[in-house]
Amino acid sequence: MPLHTTQSTQLGQLAGPTTDPKFLVFFASGQPSWCPDCRDSLPAVQNVFGTDPSTVGKGGDVDGYMIFVGDRPTWKDPENYFRKSYGIKCVPTIVKFSKGKMVARLEDVPDCADESKVLAFTRAS
């Protein structure tokens, strides 16, 4: 599963009914991330999806897309684009899209920080 980084303007294309399934990883911005739960989850996400588009993680060949939700003030704003458009309540959140529809999500710590849970989530039908 190569891990791609993408811009919010490309989300409509990613969530569309093309190659299935797709996994969108909603994550706090920053290097390192301002969010402790995201920092805790990063190793599991990278191990399952790979570290960049040139690597394949333990999850195989399904693509993951890292979506950065903004700095802390931007994310905490109730009008945040990802909160309003995708119903994201916490970061990290991994959302599975199939046939252009959101079909499942894995939210927050400890689930997103548990490599076995992230891997099982990507393999569930």
Secondary structure by P-SEA (a helix, b strand, c coil): cbbbbbccccccccccccccbbbbbbcccccccccaaaaaaaaaaaaacccccccccccccbbbbbbbccccccccccccccccccccccccbbbbbcccccccccccccccccaaaaaaaaacc
